[in-house]
Amino acid sequence: MRRIFLAAALFTAMVGLGTVSAQPDPELFKLMRPVFTIVGSSPGLLATNPGVQKELKMDDDQVKAVKEKVPQMGFGFGKKGGGGPTPDQQERMQKMMEKLGTLKDVPEDKLPEKIREVFKDEIETPTKEVEKILKPEQMTRLKQIARQQGGPAAYLQPENAKDLSLTDEQKKKLKTISDDLQKDVTELFQGGFSAETREKMTALTKEATEKAADVLTSEQKTKWKELTGEPFTVQRGFGGPPKKRDD
């Protein structure tokens, strides 16, 4: 099951940085999940994740190169050993908030396209750098892992929809499932982020992902399995080592 905690992680980071209160602007918070589902699941940014690096069997030189060339879209905050946020963290988060603000009036059906436009540099630049560092087989696996991170909306990404040869009717059904999940998760997080909230989001995402898979034909399911490869859970700083998924 594709576990998507990007928006929750961003919310936690922003509270810690003092950029938002524990009760964020509902309209702005609504944008967090789709933005960080798209941006945070890009191959370049996933390559900065220690668990993904281990899965790709990256050597020390590759890990070092990624650290130097790819700025992490990190959700951690505060100085090492304690203390408040660093000036760089504050600046990066402020820029992120400004970009989020430009999306507030974008119609939902245009939102994914607009997100990729507004955050083009955050999506494309890291991936181009990583392509220079990884071996072809590592890059192939990285892209498989990236496809696994999008939940129901992953099928609707242009390249994936094309590879799966989705019909207009399938796209419509998948969009409804994705939009309903977005609405449910947004409402869930209105009261803030907690362990209980996270568990509920896991259940919601699992249910929506299963519904989305049922929209596909058997041939498309086989193709999607090829495109995503062996299931892998990306740990995003919530503790515990990365592990293979059983569901």
N, C-alpha and C positions, 0 to 999 in steps of 0.2 A: 504494500500500500504506500502510495506516495505521500509522505508526511511533509506538510508545508507549514513551517513556523516562521517564515521570513518577516511577515508583518508584525507578529508578536515580538520577535527579537528586536525589530526596529523600534517598536513602541517602548520596550524596556530600556533600550539604549537612549532614546530621546528623553525619557523621564530622568534617567541618570545624568544626562548632559544638561538638564534644565531647559531644554528647548520646548517642552510641552509639559502640561500638568498631568496628573493621573487621569483627568477627564479630557481627552483630546477633542479637537474640532471633529465632529462626526463626519463631515464631508471630506475632510483631509484624511482622516483615518480610513475612510472607505477606499481611498486610493492606494493605501500602503500595500495591501495584499497583492493586487494585480501588478503593481510596479515591481515589487520585490520578488514576485514569482517569475516575472519576465527577466528582470535585470540579474537577480541573484542566481538564476539557474543557467546563465550563460556559461559556456565552456571555460572562458578565460577566468572568470571569478571562481568557479568551482575548483579550478586547479590550485587555488591558494589554500584549499581546505586540507588539513593534515590527513584526514581519513581517505579522501580522494587520492591524495598523493601516494598513500600506501597501497591503495587498490591499483593504481597505475604502475606501481613498482618503480617510482621515480628515484633516481640515485641522488646523492648529496649535491652534486653539481647542478642538477636540474632543479632541485628544491631551492637552492641558493639563487639560481637565475630567476626563478619565478618570484621569489621574495623581492629581488632587486628590480625586476622589470614590471611586475604587476601590482599596482596599489590595491591592497585589500579593501573590499567594501565592508570593513569589519563592523560588527555590532558591539564589540567590547568597548569599554570606555574607562577613563580614569588612568592615572599614571601607574606604572608597574610598582607593586608594593603598596599601593593605596594612594589616596589623594584624589583631587578633582580631575576633570578632563583636561587633556592637553590642548594647546591652542590649535594644533592641526586637526584634532578630533572635532573641536567646536566649529572650525571653519568648514570642514567637510559636511558635517551634519546641517549646518546653516544653508549651504548650497543645495543639499538634498531637499530641504524643506522648501526652498524657493522653487525648485523644479516641480515638486509635488503641487505647489500652489498654481502653477500654470495649467494643470490638468483638471481643475475643479469644475470647469464649465464644459468639458468635452463630453459629447454624447456617448453613452455606453457602447454603442456599436462601432464607434470610431476610436475608443479608448486604447485597445491593444496597439493599433497602428501608431497612435499619437505617442504612446509610451516609448515605443521603439525609436521614434523620431527625437523626442526630448532627451532620452537617455542613450542616444546612439553611441556617444563616446564611451560611456560606462560599459556598454555591451560589446562593441566591436574592438576597441583598442586592446583590452586585456587578451581577448581571444587571438588576435593577430600576433601578439607577443608570445603567447603560449605555443602557437603553431611553430614558431622558430625554435622552441626549446624541446618539445616532445618528439618522440619517434612517431612514425605514421600509425603504428598499431596502438600506441598510447593515446593518440589523438582520437582514433576511432572509438576507443573505450570511453574516453572523456565525453564525447558527443552522445554516446549511449546513455551515460549517467545523467547528462544534462536533460535529455528527453524525459527521463523518469521523474523529474522534479516538478513538472507543471500541473499535475493533477488533471482533471477533466479538460482544462483549457489547453493542455499540451497538444491534443489532437488537432486543434484549430490553428496552431501556428502554421503559417503559409507553407513552409517546406514539408511539414509533417502531413498536412491535409493533402498536399500534392502527391506525396509518396504513397499515401493510403487510398488515393482516388476517392475521397469522400464525396458523396452526393450532396446536393443542396439541402435535401431533407435531413440527412444525417448532421450536417453542419448546424441546422436550425435546432435539432434536438440537443446536440452537444452544447450549444450556446445557452440554451435554457437551463440545462443541468449546471453549467459553470456559473451562470448568473445567479441561480438560486443558492448555490454554495457560497458565492461571494456575499449575498445578502444575509444568509444565516450566520456566517462568520463575523461580518461587521456588527450585527446585532449582539452576537455573543461577547464581543470584546468591548462593548460600550461601558461595561462596569470595570474595565481594567484587565490586566493579565495575571493569571494565577495557575497553579498546577491543575486545578479542577477545570479551568477554562481550556487549558491545553489538551486535557483528556477529551473534553467534549468536542474540540476542534478535530482531534484525531478521528473520532467516530463519524463526524459529519463528512470529513474528507474521504474516509473509507467508503461510506455509503454512496457518495456522489461518484467516486471513481468506479465503483462496481456498476452503477447505473450507466455511466459513460461507456464502459467496456461492452455492455449489452447492446449498445447501438451499432457496434461494428459487426461485420459479417465474419464468418470463420476465416476466410482468406485474409481479411484485414487484420484480424487478431494475430494470425501467423506472421504477417508482415510487421506488425507493431512489435512483436517479440524479437524479431530480427533487428529492428531499429533501436530497441532499448537494451538488448542483451540481458545478461544475468542481473536480477534485481539487486540493488544496493541502496542501503540507507545512508544518507548524508547527515552526519551529526553536525549541528550548528552551534556548538558551544554550550549545550545544555547538560553536559556531563556524560561520562561513559564513553567507551571506545566505539569506533564504527563497527558495524556488524552487517552480515548479510541478512536480507529479509526472508522470512519464511512464508509470508502471506502474499 
